[in-house]
Amino acid sequence: MWALLVLIGAASASAHLHDLSFDGQKVFRVIPQNAEQVEILNFLATIMEVDFWQPDSVTLVRPKMQVDFRIEAEKSFDVEDLLKESGMEYQVLIDNLQAVLDAQFDSKARTAGHSYEKYNNWDTIAAWTADIAAQNPDLVSRSVIGETYEGQPMYLLKMGKSGPNKKAIFMDCGFHAREWISPAFCQWFVKEAVENYGKDTVMTTLLNKLDFYVLPVVNIDGYIYTWTKSRMWRKTRSKNAGSICTGTDLNRNFDAGWCTSGASKSPCADTYCGSAPESEKEAKALADFIREHLSTIKAYLTIHSYSQLLLFPYSYTYDLPPDYQELNSIASAASKELASLHNTKYRYGPAALTIYPAAGGSDDWAYDQGIKYSFTFELRDTGRYGFLLPESQIKPTCEETLLAVKYIANYVLEHLY
C-alpha cells in the first residue's frame, strides 16, 4: 500500500486543485477506525492537495471520526484504490463536484436583482443593505464598521425601534467564504424582522426591546473570490509576508487561545491563524465594534455551515465554560425549536467536546469578553451537498434557523444581565 501512496505522491507533486472547473472532482467520506488509518489520511494530505471539508484540517482527524474531503479529478481513482486497500470505511459523497456546483442554482427565483431565495453576489448584497435601510428608516440603519483587505466597506445593519438603554444582540454571517448559506440567512433574518414587525408578536417585542446588529458578510473579499475565481475558497484574501499562499482563516484569528489547538501556523493551510490575533482587518473591525459596544451587547451569534450543529464555548479548550448548564439548556431548547418545522436534527454542546478543538474563534473571544450568550450555528446539511447546498434549500434552512434564533433572542431578553 505504501508503494501506491508513493506513486500517488510522485504524480501529484506538481498538481494543484484547479480553480476554474471542478469537473470530476470527488468528495469522499471516510471513517478511519484506528491510528494506522488516521496515519494514511495524514500521509495523503502531505503528498497531495486534499481539501478537508469536515473537520477543516487533517490534524484534527481522530479514529472513528467522520471525515469529508475533496480530491482533484485525476487523483480520485488512486485515492479510491488506496482507501479500498487500507480497508478504510468510505463512501463517495459527491461523484462530480462540478455537477453539484451547477445544480446549486436551482431556485425558481431567477430575478436579475436581489432575492431571498437565491444566492446573491456581493454587489447585490451591498445594494440590498442600502435599499432595506432606505425602505425601513424607522427600523433599520446602515453603517460601515471598517473595510476589508481589498478595500470593500463592511456594512452593518442595526435593527430595532429606537428607545432608551436598549440591549443588543450581534449576529454575523459569512466568516468562511464558501459557506454561502450563511449570508443567505443574515439576509433572511433582516427580511423577516422588517416584514413581521407589527404582525408577529415575538418579533415585534424583540425589535421594540432589543437592537440587532447584523453583519451580513464578514469575509467579503473571500466571498467575492468564491463568485469570481474559486467556489471552494475559505479564507480571507490578504497577502502573507514571505509566503506565496494567500489568506487567513478569520475564525482562527481572534484572541482566544490564539493559534493553539486546531489552528495552523502555516500560511498555506486552510486553518492558518494569521500573523497575530486580529491581524486581519475584518477580524479587527468586528472585534473593535464589539469592544466599543460591550456594555450593550448581551448575545453573540455567528452563522456557519455545514453539519447541523448548535455550539457554544469553548472551542480552544476542553474545559466547560462557567455558564455551561445554562448555555446547554438554551442550545437544547433552541435545537428542539429548530427541528419543530422540518424535523432537521441538530447536535449541540460545547464545541471542543462536540466536534473538535479549534482555537481563535470569534464565539470564544466574545464569551471571554463577557458576552454570556455566545453561540455558533452550523447550518444544513450533514454532507450530501456540504458547502454546495442548493438554492431550493435556502427557504427551509432559513425558516427553521429563524425559529432557533428567535428562541435564543427571546431568552436573552428575559434573562438580561
N, C-alpha and C positions, 0 to 999 in steps of 0.2 A: 504493500500500500504506500509506503514512503516513497518508493520509486515513482509511483503515479503522481504523488504530490510534487516531487521534484520536477517531473515533466511539466505539470501544470504551471509550476513556478517559472520555469525557463520560458515557456510560451507567453507568459503573462507579464514579464518584467516591463515590457515597453507599452503594454496596452493601458489605456485609460477608459474609464466609463464614458462612453460617448454622450455628449450632452444633447445633441440635437434630436437624435432618434433613439427611442428605447425599444426598437423593433427586436423581438426575440429575447429580450432580457427577461429573466425569470425571478420570481420571489419565492424562496424556499422557507418552509417552517421545519425546524429540526428540534428534537428534544434529546440533547446529549444525556446519556444515562450515568456516566461516570467521568472521572478525572481525565482518563485517556481520550474520551470523545470530546471533552472540552478542549484538550490539547490540540486535537485535529482541527477544530474551528480556529483556534489561535494561530496555528501554522498557516491555515488557509488565508487568514487575514494578513499575515506577514508577506505571503508570496504573491498575492493579487489584491486588487481593489475590491473589497467587499463592503457594500453599503448596509450597515446594520440598521434595521428599522425598529427592532424591539428585542432586547434592550438597545440603547443607542451606541453601545461600544462593546467590542469583543471582551474587553477587560471585565465587564460586568457579568459575563456568562458563567453560570454555575450548573452543576449536574441537576437534571430533572426540570430545568427551566425551559420554557417555550421561547425559541429564538427565531425571529424572522429576519431574513437578509436578502438583498438584491444582488444579482450577479450579471455581468455582461453576457451578451448572447453567445459569443464564441467560446466562452468558458463553461457554459451551463451544463453541457453533456459530461465534461470532465468532472465537474463538481458532483453531478448526479452519480457517476460511476464511483467516485470516492465515497460518497455517503452510503451507497449500497455496500461497498466493500468493507466499510468500517462497521456495518451493522447498525448504523445510527437510524433511529426512527425519523422519517422525514415525509413531508408532502410538498407538492408544488402548489403554493397558494395562488400564484399568478403565472400563467404559462407564457403570456406575451404582454409585457408591460405596456407597450405602445397601444395595443388594442384597448386595454383598460383605461389608459390615459385619454384616448379619443372618446371612449364611452362615458367619461365623466360628464361631458356636456350634453346630457340627455334631458335637460329642462325644457318644458314646453314654452317657457317664458323667454323667447328669443328676441327680446326687445333690444333696440340699439343702446338705450341708456341703462340706468341702474335698475336692478331687480333684486328683490329679497330672496327669490328662489333660484337664483343662479350665482355663479362665482363672478365677482366684479374685479376688474383690474384696479390698480392703484389710482389712476387718474379718475376713474368712475367713482371710487370710494371718496376721494378727496373732494370732488364736486358735490357728492351727496352730503358730506359733512356741512358744507356751506348751505345747501338747499334746506336740509332738515332744520337747521338753526334759524334760517330766514323765515321758514314757514311756521315755526312754532316759537316765536320770540319770548313768550311768557313761560316757556317750559324748557327750552334748550338754548345754550350759548356755546360758542366755539372759541377756543383759544389755541395758541401754539405754545407747547411746553419746551421746545428745543428743536434741533434739527439733526438729521442723520449724518452719517459719514459722507454721503454723497450730496448733502445739502437739501434733502427733502424736509419740508416742515412737518413736525409731529403734531397732528391735530388732536385735541382733546375736546370731547363734548361733556358739558356739565348739564345734568338734567334734574329738574325739580322745581317746585313752586318756590318763589323767593319767600324767605321767612327768617326770623332771628335765630341765632345759635343752633343752626341745623348741623347734625352729624352727617357723615358721608360714608359711602361705600365706593371703593375704587375697583374698577374691573378693566382688565386689558386682554387683548387678543393678538394673535399673530406674532408671538415670540419667535417661533420657528417657521421659516419662510414657506416650507412645503405643506404646512398644516392648514390648508385652505378653508376647511370647515370652521376653523376658529374665528377669523374675521367675519365670516358669514353670520356667526352667532352674535357678535357685538352689534352688527347692523340690525339684526332681527330684534334684539333686545330694545334698541332705541325705537324702532318702529312700533313695537308692542306698547312701549311706555307712552308714546305720543298718541297712538290710536285709541288706547284704552283708558287714558286719563279721563275721569268723569263718568266712565261706564263701568269699569271693573273696580269693585270696592277695594280690593287688596292693593292693586296698582295705584289707585288714587291716593290711598292712605300713605303708601310708601313715598310717593312723589311729594305729597304735602309735608311729610315729616322728615324725610331724608333727602340728601342730594346724592346723585350717582355721577361719578366721574368715569367716563368710558373712553378708553384709548383703543380705537378700532384696529389699528395695526401698529405694533411696536417696531418690528423689523421691516421697515418699509423698503429699504434697498434690496434686501433679500427677497421680499415678496415680488418686487418688480422683476428681479432676476428670474424668478420661477415662471413668470409670464413670458419673458423675452428670450431667455437663454436655456436654462435647465430647470425643468419642473421639480427635480428632486433636491434642489439646493436647500440647505437648512440654516446656515449661519448668517452673520452679517456680511457686508462686502468690504470691510476695512482691510487695508494693506497691513501685513505683518512684517516688521523690520527683520531683515536677514532671512526672510523666507519667501519662496515663490508661491506659497499657499495663502489663500485669501480667507479672511473672515474669522469671527469668534462666535462661539455658542453663547448667545445672550443669557440663556438660562443657566450658565455656569460662571457668569461674570459679576455676581453680587457678593458682597462681603459677608458671607455666611458659610464658614468653614471653607473659604475660597480655595479652590484647586487642590483639595484633599481627595476624598474618595469619589470615583465616578466622574472625574473630570480629567482632561489631558493637558499636559504642558506642551504638547506638540501642535504647532500652528496648522499642521495638515490634518489633524484629527477633527472629526465632526463635533467632538465634545471639548474642543480647545477652550480653556478658561480665560484666555486673554492675557495681556502682559501684566495686569494688575486688576484688583477689584474696580469695577466701573471704568475700565479703560475704554469701553465702547461709549460713544456719545449717546446712544439710545438708552443704555442702562443708566448712565449718569443723569440724563434728563428725567427719566422716570423716578429714580431714587431722589433726586433733588425736589421734585414736585411733592412726593410723599413726605419727605422730611419737612418741607415747608407747611404741610397741612396735617401734621401728625396729631395735633390736638383735636381735629375733627374726624379724621378717617378712622372708622371703627371696624371695617372689614376690607379684606383684600381678596379678590377673586381673579385667578388667571386661567385662561382657557387654552387648552392644548388639544392635540389628538395624536394617536388613536389608542384605544384599549378599554374604554368604558370604565373609568376609574374616577373616584372622588377622593382626593388625597389631601392630607394636612401635614404639618410639620411633625417630625423632622425628616429631611432628606439627607442632610450631611452627617447625621449621627443616628445610631440605633436607639439612643435614649428617647424616652417618651417625653413629650412636652408637658409642662406643668398643668396645662388645661386639657390633658388627654381625654378624660372622661366626658367632658362637655363637648369637645370637638367631635369625638367619636359618635356621640349620640345625635348630634346635628347631622353628621355625614350619613348615618344610618337612616334617619328620617327623610333627609333630602333625596337619598337614593331610592327610597320607597316611593316618594312623591314622583320622582322621575319615571319610575317603572310603571306607575299607575296608568299612563297614557298608551304606550305602545308595547308595554311589557319588556322594555330594554333593561337588561340586568347590568348593574354596576357593582364592582367591588369597591370597598372603601377602607381607609385606615391611614396610619402614619406612613409616609412614602417609603422610607428606607426599608421598613419591615414588610410593606405590602407589595412593593415591586423590587427596588434595588436602591443602594445609596447613590446619591448624586449631590455633590457639593456646589455651592454658589448659586442656588436657585432663588428667584425673587420671592417665593412664598415664605421660605425660611427666613429670609432677610426681613420681610415685612413683619413677620411674627416676632423676631428678635428686636424690632423697633418698638414693640409694644402693641401691634395690631393683632389682637387676640384671635379674631375670626378670619383666619387665613387659609384659603382652600385653592387647590388646583383641580380643574376638571380635565380629564382626558376623554374627549367625545368619541362618537362612533368612528370605526366599528371595532371588531376584535381581530381584523386581519384579512377578511375576504377582499376588501379593497384597500385597506391600510390608509395611506395618505391620499388615495385617489377616490375618495367617496363620491359617488355620482350625485349630480345636482338634484336628482329626484329624491334624495335623502336629506336635502337641506331642511325642508319644512318639518318633517317629523323629528329630525335631530334637534332643531331649534325649539320646537314646541315642547318637547319633553325636558330639555335642558332649562327652559324658562321656568318650568314648574319648580325645579330644584333651586334655581337662583332666587325665585320669589320666596320660597320657603326660608332659605338662609337669610335673605334681606329682612323678612318679617320677624324672624327670630332675633336678629341683631337689633331691630327697632324695639322689641320688647325686653331686650337684655342689654341696654346701653350701659356703658361703664365709663 
